């Protein structure tokens, strides 16, 4: 697999974490790949073959060619149907809000086509991205589209931005009561603001960021045992660690570590 990341322009750095591309040849025996939430929404363009997405009931669907995937609150299982070619925009946790045309919370665990989100403008953007081979030119098209839509949108609540930064700095290890005290806003109000802005509660985002930090240590083998890993992540105990881990990955830490990371490793945040 060939995976590359690219920086956004200065005007969009507060909203976009990075652009990324992924290319790989067709596999003879394609395997299911697990995508784990990193707290970021993505706008994805498949210029290669499409991906199959597995649903909770065991059924599967073919993802749209171009779509935005809402916040994940459960592991997302996908499988390539042929040759992979993906161009994607990874937004900061609160970064997609200025471009949303439907409530963020309604997008949870769902791939929503650009046509549904942006109508004719979305269709025109799809055509530009899919018919432009150079990554630099794709980024120019995306940034023009986003900056044009940004002009008439309100800015993101400063309390949300500062709270997200606090959660990231603390690797998700602060309690919601501590976050509430730091922001001088009551817990219920903070939860409402997070739900409408990010699509996750402060607790869900904190759990996501904490797990991401733990997965990074797991991926880099910076631990002596799974017990030490739970301790490093400041989980109450190993049972708490295993419960949270399985909620987000669908596997226990031991099962996960025994499997190939594949696509998962590309979504471990820096």
N, C-alpha and C positions, 0 to 999 in steps of 0.2 A: 504494500500500500504506500502511496505517496501522499503525505499529509503536510500541508503548508499553511502558515498563518500570516496575515497582513494587517498592518496598523491602519486605523481610520484617520481621516483628516482632522485637523485641530478643531474644526467646528463641530465635529460629532463625537469627540472622545469621551464626553460626559454621558453619552447615550449608548455608544457602541464599544464593546470590549475588543472585538477583532473581526476580521473576515477570515474565512478558511476555505481551503479546497481539499478535496479527497478524490484520488483516482486509484483504481485497481482493476486488473483484468477479471474476466469472468471466471468463476470457480466451478470446477467440475461437480463438487459436492458442497454447495453453499450451506453455511451453518447459521443458525439464529444468533444474533448479536444483541446484547443488552445495553441499552442506553440508560444511564443513571442521571437523575436530576442534578444540575449544578446551579439551579436558581436563576438561570438565564433563558429567555425566550430566543428562538432562532427563526430566521427567514431563510428558507432552503430552496435552492434551484437544482433540480436533477437534469443535467445536460447529458447524462449517461442513461442507462436503463433504470427503471423505477425500482422501488423497494416495497416488499411485502411487509405489512404491519400486523402483528398478532394481537387479538383482542382478549379481554379477560375471560370470555366464555369459550375460548379455544378457536373461534373463527378467525379469519384473516381478511384483510382488505389490501388493495394496492393504493399506496399513498398518491396524492396528487403530484403532478410534475413540479409545481411551484407552490409553496405554502408557508404559513407561519405555524409553528408548533407552540401551543400554550405551555404554561408551567406544568412540569411533571410532578405528580404526587405518588407515582408508582413506577416501577421499572418499565421501560418501553422496549419491547422485543421486535426486532426487525430482521429482514433477510434479503440479501440482494437477489434480483431476478436475472442478472446478467452483468454487464460491464458497469463499474461504478464511475460516475463523474458528478461530483457535487460542488456547488459554490454556495457558501452560506454566510449569513451575517449573524454574529452572536452579540446580542444586546446585553447591557448591564441589567441586573435584576429589575430595576425600575425603568429601563431605557426604552421599552417599546410603547409605553403609555402615550406619548405625544402623537403616535401614528395609529393608535387603535381606533377602529370604527365600530367595534362592538365591545361590551364590557370585558375587561381582562379576565375576570373570574369565569366567564362563560367559555373561555378558550382552553380551560384546563384539560390536559391529557389529550388534546385534539389537534389534528392537522387540518388547518382551514385554508382553502385555496385563496390565492391572491385576487382572483375574480370576485369571490364572495366578500373579501375585505375591502377592495378598492375599485371594483367595477371595471370599467373600460381602461382606467389608468393602470390597474393591476395587469390586465391582459397585454397592454402595450409594454409594460416593464418586463413581463415574461419574455415577450418576443425579442426585446433588445438584449437581455441577458443570455438567452439560449442561442442567439445567432451571432454573438460576439465571442470569439475564441480567446482573446487576451484578457488575463485577470485584471490588469491595470484598467482596461477599458470597461470591464464589468463593474469595477469599483466606482468609476466615474459615473456610470449610468445610475447605480444605486444611490450614490451621494447626491446627485442632482435630484432624483426622485424624492429622497428623504428630506433634503433641505427645503425643497419647494413645499412639502407638506408641513414642515416644521414652522414655517413663517406665521401661520395663523393659529398655532396651538399654544395653550398655556404652559408655563414652565412647571416642572415637577416640584411638589411640596418639599421645602428645604428640610423639614423635620424627617420626612421619609429618607431623603438622600443622606442626611447625617446619621440616621439610625442604621441604614444599610452599611455605611462605612464602618460604624462601630461594630456591627455584627461580623463583618469581614475581618477587621483588625483583631477581634477577639476569637477568631476561628469558630464562631458560633457557640462559644462557651459561657456567655452571659445569660442569666435567667431573664424572663420577660419582665419581672418586677424590677430588676436592675436597669433594664433598657427604659422602662417607663419612668423611673426616677431620673435617669440621665437626660431624658427629653422633656421632663416636666409636663407630661401628657398622660392621662390615665390609660390604663391597660386596654379597656374596651374601645376607646377612641383610636388608640394606636393600631389595634387589630382591624378596625374598620378602614382606616387609611391604607394599611398594607394590603388588605383584600382588594380594594378598588384600584390601587396603583400597581401592585406587583402580581396579584393573583394568589399569593400565599400569605399565611399569617406570620407574624414575627417568629413564632415558635417553629413553624414549618421551615422558614428560611434559615433559622439558626441551626436546626437539625441537619438541613441540607449542606450548609457550609461546614459544619463540624464533621460530617461524614466525608465530604470532599477532602478535607485536611487529612483525615484518617486514611482514605484511599490513596492519597499521594504518598504517604509513608509506606503503605502496603505495596504500592507499585514500585517504589524505590528501594524496597526491602530494608527500610530504616527502623527495624524493630527486632527484638530478640524473641518475643512470643506474642501470641494473640492477647494474652492477659496484659502484657506490657503495652500493647497497642491500645487497649481499652483504657488503661491508666493514663497514657499519654494524651488521649482524647478527652480526659476528665469526665468519663462516663461514671455513673454512680457505682456500677459494678459490671462484671462481665455479662451478666444476664441482660442488663439494660443495653449494653453495647450490641449484643447479638440481636436483640429485638429491633433496635433502630436500623441496624445493618440489613436485616432481612426485609424490613418494611420498604427500604429504598432499592434493594438489589434483587429481592426475591430469593436470595441464598444466604446461608450462614457465612461468616468470614472464612471458615475453613473450606467450605464448598467453593466459594468465590475465588479464593487464592489458588485452588487446585485447577481452576479452569483457565483457558486462554483469555487474556484481557481483550484482545481484538479491538473493536470500535470503542469499547469502554475507556480505554486509555487516552483517547483523544479528547475526552470530556472531563478529564481531571484538571481542575483549574490551577493556575499558577499562583 
